[in-house]
Amino acid sequence: MVPTLWIPLSSIFLGPNIASLLSLVGLDCIFNLGATLFLLMADSCARPKQPSQACKSKAPFSYQFWNMVATVTGCIFPLILLYGSQKGFIQPQLSFISFAILLGPYLLLLSVQILTEMLTWHWQSPVWLVTPVVYEAYRVLQLMRGLKIGAELSARAWIMHTIRGLVSWWVLILGIQLMRVAWFAGFTTRASQQQSAAADG
């Protein structure tokens, strides 16, 4: 994650062109590799050490539903604005390459998060609770980077407002996710204590 956070923007952003887009996507791929390794290690540590013990950590349906609503909303909203800009409904128009540089890496990583979460739910992995926190914390930094790039590009006001709205949206979602982690951690602790008390009794 260090290169994605501390490399100066001027060294990777050369203007509204394909090279800049590939540089930004490459940096996010570095983060994605780190996030994948972290989740794999966390999954390995959280699973029972005894092979005879099955590990079933199923996410509640309500959690899955609202998580997907938040993620799909964050994906569809900028795409609707892109469609409106390309069709001339939103003025002034924004070129596709500028949109791709500003929000392309965001949409790509959002797709990776959706896939990762669906796999953790399917495999009933213990890391299903922390997966969205890992991606959403980076997403806020990713969108803040988009604001800096937008200033370099002198981007249209409406796309800058869109990015600011997405930052606010994901900060809200991240806060809710952190409260969920705290709630589930407390719930699991109480359940284990009750099981221990029942076994002792």
C-alpha angles and dihedrals in degrees: 000000000000096000092049092055106036108033108110112253092230091062095059104027113073099163138287097325142110093262092061091047092052091048092053093046090048091055091050090049088058089055091046092054090051092047091050092051091048093050092047092051092046090050091050093049094046097051119092115270092221112081090212092063113085118220112220115166105162120185114230115256092238089056092050092047097051092041091055091045091055093045097045091047090054089050102044099044097066091042090055090052091049090052091049091050094048091049093048096248091118118051136237095036122232121218117243094239091054091050090048092052094047100042107006096092089044093055092044094053090044088058090050090052092051091051093046093050093048090052093050090050092047094048092040089232118182090232095069090103098054098037096086091044091056094051098037094051089055091043091063090054089045092055092046087055087051090057090054091049090047089056090051090050094044085232124196116280094240094057091048090051088048092054091047089051091051090050090054091046095052094043087056093047092046091052090051091048092052090051089050091052090052092047095048091046091054092044092051092048092051092047092051091048091051091049091050091049091049091049092049091048 
